Amino acid sequence: MYIKVERPTQEELEKLNIDNWETWICGESKFNWEYTEEEICYFLEGKVIIEVNKGQITLEKGDLVVFPKDLKCVWNVLEPVRKLYKFN
């Protein structure tokens, strides 16, 4: 499964209408997670390492991320996270 990561411009974020997305906040922690739906999110703050079967990816402020449906992973929150998100 592929996690898509981009660094969008302000214009691209406005087109996505992120001002109407939900907010999620999480302190430093480590936990298992499974996506039952595709999620798109934008990191406002924080730093996370996402561990998947074939390696890991680091996400941080400014990243626009698409997590595919059925992805199983481990979230390792290194710095407190605040993100905007929606499910597709």
C-alpha positions in Angstrom: 0.0 0.0 0.0 1.2 3.4 -0.9 1.1 6.5 1.3 1.0 9.6 -0.9 2.8 12.7 0.5 2.9 16.2 -1.1 3.9 19.8 -0.1 0.9 21.8 -1.3 0.8 25.5 -2.0 -1.7 27.7 -0.1 -3.7 27.9 -3.3 -3.9 24.1 -3.5 -5.0 23.9 0.1 -7.8 26.5 -0.5 -9.0 24.4 -3.5 -9.2 21.4 -1.1 -11.4 23.5 1.2 -9.3 22.4 4.3 -10.9 25.1 6.4 -13.9 22.8 6.6 -12.0 19.6 7.6 -12.0 18.2 11.1 -9.1 18.8 13.5 -7.2 16.0 15.2 -4.6 16.5 18.0 -2.3 13.9 19.6 0.5 14.1 22.0 3.7 12.1 22.0 2.7 8.4 21.8 3.0 5.2 19.8 0.0 3.1 18.6 -1.2 0.7 16.0 -3.8 2.0 13.5 -5.8 0.6 10.6 -7.6 2.8 8.0 -11.1 1.5 7.2 -11.5 4.4 4.8 -9.2 6.5 2.7 -8.0 9.6 4.7 -6.5 12.8 3.5 -4.9 15.1 6.0 -2.7 18.2 6.3 -0.2 18.5 9.1 -0.3 21.9 10.8 2.2 20.9 13.6 4.2 17.9 14.8 6.4 15.1 13.6 5.4 11.4 13.1 7.1 8.3 11.9 4.6 5.9 10.2 5.8 2.3 10.2 4.5 -0.1 7.6 5.5 -3.6 6.5 8.1 -2.4 4.0 9.6 0.5 6.0 8.7 3.8 7.4 7.9 7.4 6.4 8.4 10.6 8.3 5.6 13.2 8.2 5.7 16.8 9.6 4.3 20.3 9.4 3.3 21.2 5.8 2.7 17.6 4.6 -0.5 16.7 2.8 -0.9 13.0 3.1 -3.3 10.4 1.7 -3.6 7.2 3.7 -5.2 4.4 1.6 -8.1 2.3 2.8 -7.1 -0.9 4.6 -3.6 0.4 5.5 -2.3 -1.1 8.7 0.5 0.9 10.3 2.1 2.1 13.6 2.1 5.7 14.4 5.1 6.9 16.4 4.3 10.6 17.4 7.7 12.2 18.1 6.3 15.8 18.5 2.7 16.7 19.3 0.5 16.6 16.2 -2.3 18.9 15.1 -3.7 18.0 11.7 -6.8 18.7 9.6 -8.4 15.6 8.0 -11.3 14.2 6.1 -12.3 10.7 4.9 -13.1 10.0 1.3 
